[in-house]
Amino acid sequence: MRLPPLALAATSAAAAVAGAARVEVWWDVGSVRVNRAGHGARTGVGVNGTLPVAPVYATQGDTLVLHVRNRLAESTSVHAHGILQAGTPFMDGPAMVTQCGIPPNGSFTYEYRLDRAGTFWLHGHDHHQNSDGLRTPLVVYDRPGEAPIAYDSEYLLSFEDWYHSEFSKRIAETLDPALPFPPPASFPYLLVNGVDANRTQTLRFEPGCTYRIRLVNMATTEWVRFAMPGHEMRVIEADGVYSRPHTATALSLGPGQRYSVLVTAHGSAQFNFRYHMSLYASFVPQVAGMSPRRYTGMIEYARGAPTADVRDAAAVDAAEAAGDLDRLPLGKDSDVALRALAAQPPLPVDRTVQAVLGGATIADGSTRDVINGMTYAAPRVPTLYSALSLGPLAANSTLYGPQTNTVVLGHNQGVEVVIHNPNRLPHPMHLHGHTFQIIEYGPVDPSLLPAGADPPPGLGVQRYRGHPMRRDTVVVPAFQYVRVRFRASNPGAWLLHCHMDIHFAMGMAMTFVTAPDVLQRTIAVPDAMLQLCAAQGIPLEGNAAGNLGLSLDGLPPVPVLSPA
Ligand SMILES: [Cu+2]
């Protein structure tokens, strides 16, 4: 959708006031019947009785006040993806990590301090409700006159993949040991700005003007490739971090990722153009017309002008056939080629964490996803509340329960996480509460490869140059590793998880607990939040089993895993 000119931006969601504003939004979260892609009605998780959820606009320095009322039959919670929650880790949202879910008929008001400008999104973080529609962009404008890169106007394009069936049905099929794994491919449809991508809006370009186009992939499983043949795209933002302008021939966004590109319109209005989008996943079999699903929208310079015939499909086919889109998300480059506009040298490493992604079979014969051989399962006490209540024992990572895969970090440690992906599937890994520096990609250590794995030849090492880019969601391509670094300067309990909801539900997640000693001295969880637990009989203190000492008695048993 076309956004208002920058000077008017702050008026979009709330009255504009000089300086910081409180932007208030009311969400009545409930079940809705919707036919979003024109292929039949199904149940979704909507807001105020409908889908899509309206985007939220604010300005850097504002506070977003999000009043959530839960009219679902299950608990809900909201995560502001990319908002770092410095000093407010209890507002991060993931159920049983930083809070208890909001129970049915319950309500809770989130307050998000929007201290960085950029392109973010809000989504459900309980029962994978984002997959059923509970998701919307959150655009935080720079303060007037403070954008570090000039442009005339902007557009927002948000992407969703929409399935024939509800998430609960799809995950039940995936986990049923009586059914084949993986389940047969289902072919979702692309929604753009909440509607069928075949009805995608026209981008109107004035000759000579420069547009910022914000792209947000809110998909639950699939990737979106975006291209504007006949125009040059310069990437200026990834995941809320400005980059030096970097030319990209196409962009591939994994679930959770965002980019902004600058595009300067041609000097004449002689021709109109098309922009191209495809919804795909490299592990979904290619079936003509179904995967990838291709869509185009119009770039209109003048109504009725002829459309320039700039073809893109051949380039797409070649890139898709070579499996290059995951490895080279900027068309010809990996995102390691970006440089943060606010240069930050590579962080010194005090501590290295290895995270090996994989799959495993559990005792009943069904399949799970794992990190370091462990499939994630929620503890009995939200992890943040364990960190706040265990006193000096909070430094003991085993007390958060083996199923949470918790690593306790010391305050301000420089942390390098090496995410190893020996699978044939790429995984978009999202870290809460931080942006991480992208240091290096390379071929996965052959000793980690499962039997019969067949990585493509020529996967070289690609390392940052000059200074590294930072973002919050990185696609770890098939058979590769990625090395990321962050400073543990944000005390809290932070998930690192695959943003494909099916994989997250299958257990591809781990937790960082940062500086529990500092947390205990500085953080007080709001009462209204503690009452969410009390209403559901969830203990507010103790280790993962709800005990105050070392005993984990009462913790659900760890599933017995064998490598798949
Ligand atoms: Cu994954």
Residues whose N, C-alpha, C, O or C-beta is under 5 A from the ligand:
A	BS01	CU	P426 H427 P428 C498 M500 H503
